[in-house]
Amino acid sequence: MAPSAVSFPPSTEFVIAPEAYYSTGLRARFLLDADRSAAKTQSKPATYAKIGYEFDEIAYKKRVQASLAAGNLPRKVPAGWPTQLSGPLVWDRGDFPDENEYVYYLTDKDKIEISDALETFKGFGLGGHEVSQATFPLPSLGKELIKVRNDVYEGRGFAIVRGLDPDAYTMEDLTVVYLGISSYIGERRGKQDQRGSMLMHVIKRGDEQRDIQYSEDKPFHTDTVTDCLCLFTRSLSEKGGRSILASAWTVYNEIAATRPDIIHVLSQPNWPFDTFGRSPPYYTRPVLFYHDDKLITSFSRRLLVGHVPFDKRTPGIPGLTEAQAEALDMIHFVARKHEITPRIERGDLRFINNMAVLHRREAFENSAGNARHLIRIWLNNEQMCWKLPRTLQLSWARIFEDNEREEHWDLEPPRRDGKILRVAGSCD
């Protein structure tokens, strides 16, 4: 009997997202209401810093000059924090002269094994979203993917699996294939927005005002709430559009050596993250964590300053102080000095340690025949994920363990009235 066709749960055209940022179960589990009642009211500065989504080098250098002129800055990193990090996650732009160091090329044997795994999966009669290592067996390739996983979590922090042909499969089968391969890096997949979108389509959507942003480089950030960021390249733009990487550990080392006071600012638990109209309207936590002998960087510039005119900051919530604005810009400024720009091909699966590697996207241009289309997945590997401080445990639980929100598996970008409805932002 021939294997059945793969199906995914039907996804509605439009769903009103819940207003509550945290579900009832998470509020009870993490005692959020008790935390709120016990929290102390923080004094607010008279004015907040004027800082936007795009990096303004002139404004940044003025802030640096003002800080140095004012003096009285801490000369050491916070107590218990390292003066310098070491290991494979400390790398610079000159450390990877050959892409073979971080690219795994699928062999003909691998591709046959992938096709066999797809047929095996179909034989189980499961929904496409149920693909896992157990249901998508890759006896030989799986061993190579474990090495990729180790590179992501214990090595340099990123890797590329290259050689898939997006045109060789139906859309349903292609989705199962890249989910099946990625399951060897992390089996749990997260909800990437309040709606519960499991697959985010990173594309231009035909909205002239909003699509202007793609003609600009994006600032460095992380996707905030996943240990492994997976990006599948379905198609390429005519020009540009590469994902640019920088080691947050290298950035830390330079800042700790030259401006240790900035580490104090980044590690304070008073950074205001916008929830964009939900309840609560914002939450506070650090940008940098040093936990279990590892540096964890977790921030989105969009959540901290908004992205006018696309995502305006929620009225009435705190902005950034001058010190925070300087620190946020310094991350980007230093990361630019150490960044690498891996080549990109159709069918690439990129895996990035989202706790330790910063990324940004260069500007791009589409044409009639070449339009950039990435599919983003948030992966969690329960065994390999670094130990998280309580604040980030809550963030991870909201993405990977909140069963009160529905899952939506959009194999194509969801539409409303014939128009593409959603496009991925920096992160949710």
Salt bridges, closest charged atoms under 4 A:
ASP33 OD1 - ARG27 NH2 2.57
ASP35 OD2 - ARG390 NH1 3.27
GLU54 OE2 - HIS307 NE2 3.96
GLU57 OE2 - LYS61 NZ 2.99
ASP92 OD2 - HIS338 ND1 3.01
GLU99 OE2 - ARG162 NH1 3.17
GLU99 OE2 - ARG343 NH2 2.56
GLU119 OE2 - LYS122 NZ 3.87
GLU144 OE2 - LYS147 NZ 3.65
ASP151 OD2 - ARG156 NH1 3.56
ASP167 OD2 - ARG346 NH1 3.00
ASP173 OD2 - LYS122 NZ 2.88
ASP193 OD2 - ARG422 NH2 2.13
ASP207 OD2 - ARG205 NH2 3.07
ASP217 OD2 - ARG360 NH1 3.72
ASP223 OD1 - HIS221 NE2 3.78
ASP223 OD1 - HIS359 NE2 3.23
ASP223 OD2 - ARG376 NH1 3.38
GLU254 OE2 - LYS337 NZ 2.42
GLU254 OE1 - HIS338 NE2 2.70
ASP261 OD2 - ARG259 NH2 2.84
ASP274 OD2 - ARG313 NH1 3.92
ASP311 OD2 - ARG210 NH2 3.35
ASP311 OD2 - ARG302 NH1 3.62
GLU322 OE1 - ARG63 NE 2.64
GLU326 OE2 - ARG259 NH1 2.83
ASP329 OD1 - ARG301 NH2 2.72
GLU339 OE1 - ARG336 NE 3.13
GLU339 OE2 - ARG360 NH2 3.11
GLU345 OE1 - ARG162 NE 3.86
GLU345 OE2 - ARG343 NH1 2.41
ASP348 OD1 - ARG162 NE 2.86
GLU362 OE2 - ARG242 NE 2.71
GLU382 OE2 - ARG188 NE 3.86
GLU401 OE1 - ARG29 NH1 2.51
GLU401 OE2 - ARG188 NH2 3.34
ASP402 OD2 - ARG405 NE 3.21
GLU406 OE1 - HIS408 NE2 3.31
ASP410 OD2 - ARG195 NH1 2.77
GLU412 OE2 - ARG234 NH2 2.88
ASP428 OD1 - ARG278 NH2 3.28
ASP428 OD2 - ARG398 NH2 3.19
